[in-house]
Amino acid sequence: MESPPEWIHSVLKHGDLKTCLNLATVSKMYHQELTTSCSWWKVACVKFAEEKKLYLDLDHFESGSPSLDDWKDLFAELRSMRFQFCPSEKDAPAQGRDASCCEEEDSRNRTFSIAVSVRFRPPVRVRGPVVEGDKEQSDASQRKVVIPLHQRLPLIKAKYGMNLSNSEAMKKIMMIQHGKDAVADPWSSAFIQEDDVTQKENRTQQSEKTLATTATAVNPDQGPTAGIVAVKEKEATVLGVVPGSGLRDFKFDRVFDSGSSQDAVHLNSSRRVVMDFINGFNGTVMVYGQTGSGKTYTMFGNQKFEETFEGSDEDAVEGIAQKTAKEVLKALGDREDCHGIGWRLGVTYVEVYGQEVYDLLKGGEIVGQSRVAGQRYVLDGQTEWPVSTWPEISDYLKEGDAQKRKACTAMNERSSRAHTVFILSLTQTVDGRKVQSKLMLVDLGGSEKLTKSKVHESVRSAGTVSWSHYYEQRKHLTEALYINAGLYALKACIEALHEKQKQDRMASEDPSFKRRHIYVPYQDSKLTMLLSSSLGGSARTVMIVTASKDPSHATETFQSLRFGEQCSSVENTALCMSRGSVIDAINELGVRIKECEALIEKHERWETKRIVRKDLDGDEIVTVTVPVGAEMYREELERLLKRKDALLGVGAEEEEEATAEVPQVKAVPCVAVA
Ligand SMILES: Nc1ncnc2c1ncn2[C@@H]1O[C@H](COP(=O)(O)OP(=O)(O)OP(=O)(O)O)[C@@H](O)[C@H]1O
């Protein structure tokens, strides 16, 4: 097929939208060539946005390396917003209909969906001794997981060679489990058809449970511990060893590993909502996760500069809230210059605690609320502060942060003890029309197990602790219960919205389908009442699940990942592990081991120390040289190596051989003095 001539590109660049769209129909010869090229669709999107005074964040869109379909989807989406700022004569809605009617009409094309991303926080070094409760907890969460047989076979093949037959792989498994004697056992004549294994791989999670039971011939004490095996950013999946399922993939829209920057998280998850917000649609960005997993860090950054002992502003790390506010101001300024769109921006900073909403910008006063249609309480409008520059917004953010309820729990030194919501309210005026939108940035209180954050301990031991301590702890316990109640209500609303969405889809596919009425329980908590305008309908919602890869938090991490998966619109077709992903998991572990080794090489140095050696004749001070500076990475490396061995099912026979050769040395206790 003949390519479009050069002049077409300059027309695309300088011509108006109509000319650009018409170009594709000029000649049959290159019609297809044009409409199947990303650059043509990009031009179409840019021109369309310009003509309809819509905000298009190209940097953000192109950062995701969009495909041709993505460009087409973007064009369709922009088209659905065409009446927002620009009702041309031809496009104009019928007389008497205002902008909200248009929005309603267009919003029919916008289906409810939540884009869910997962972000892992960097590892933390545990400070202080492990107390009894911690030990119980970590023992419970680090229990061994039985890997189903159909997953163990490819793992064994990955270790011993892919040309191993299934019965040979089974023999290996038996040898690992029961020692060399197992060669003479009934498995030696066992024959497993390749097809059977493939079929098993394709079964659903339900049947995985059955398989896990079948595989109890495999000694559970030798399986890997529950935890995250691999974080695959490219595939947007997280592979974990999950109790009850064995190896399991969790699928999301985006996944960010522990090394990811605040910029990357914002660009690839929340920035899309900003575009819609400026285009006149409501939006919500929520961070959800276990306490201490980095929700506040992700949403509001690390405002260390407020603490006098930390010194300068350089220590501050911006979060989604700061980045969003700056971007909104810049976009509004540009739009005012280019299209003459007037704007008014307001900020609200509130905290939802129990059954009340507190205004963080009015010294924590209880917010007045008013009832609207459906008897829903909403903020009474007295909480909004007009802003037009970044320093003003920054001051409000700092003021609100200082008012937040914070406490030190065993999991987080500065734990937020309520749900905080930072709201940007925007009114844009164009040709006498007003377009209003709201963006809610929500830092949900940490979902927590009371036994782990230990807020219940002193409450249980009333009488043995001081009354002031008892009341303080009771307060923390109430806070934890309030947080969990709000999260529960939020889950219920999201589930209902998904169900509603499903019913709508079925009704549109089959006209005879009898739609059930689905009630979305916004009224169940103040948090969901507050979010109701930006959750569901035409609003765009993004959820960032924060989690830790530390095996001692495996239970909470899987709970958070499951919740993220339930909220997500991404269908997880990879609930069962395929052979390919098992090998990928092993390779991924290999990569992480190499990275860890490189970090050790970079950070480790030798240091000379004087230590006291306890001897039978008394104490002796000796000088020793020890490696320091990479203790954290060494721990991580040890964990990764153990995990790899456990996954491959090796260790038993090799460890046996190794320990047989090494003479047992009695350790001499040493105490470091310098
Ligand atoms: N990605 C990250 N990079 C660097 N530090 C982080 C990261 N995530 C969290 N932290 C640090 O971990 C600590 C706890 O994080 P944060 O307060 O954000 O947790 P949280 O989930 O909001 O907890 P809570 O629900 O108890 O308030 C903070 O000191 C924060 O600076």
The ligand as an ORCA input file, in Angstrom:
! r2SCAN-3c Opt
* xyz 0 1
  N       7.550      4.117     49.725
  C       8.151      4.587     50.839
  N       9.408      5.092     50.773
  C      10.010      5.575     51.884
  N       9.447      5.588     53.123
  C       8.222      5.101     53.243
  C       7.504      4.572     52.123
  N       6.300      4.162     52.547
  C       6.269      4.424     53.867
  N       7.408      4.987     54.294
  C       7.724      5.396     55.687
  O       7.102      4.454     56.563
  C       6.527      5.102     57.688
  C       5.041      4.740     57.815
  O       4.367      5.219     56.654
  P       2.937      5.935     56.722
  O       2.784      6.791     57.924
  O       2.725      6.548     55.394
  O       2.023      4.644     56.899
  P       0.433      4.581     56.898
  O       0.055      3.443     56.035
  O      -0.137      5.916     56.583
  O       0.134      4.191     58.396
  P      -1.158      4.547     59.308
  O      -2.333      3.941     58.690
  O      -0.826      3.927     60.622
  O      -1.208      6.038     59.370
  C       6.763      6.597     57.505
  O       7.873      6.981     58.272
  C       7.087      6.744     56.023
  O       7.980      7.803     55.802
*
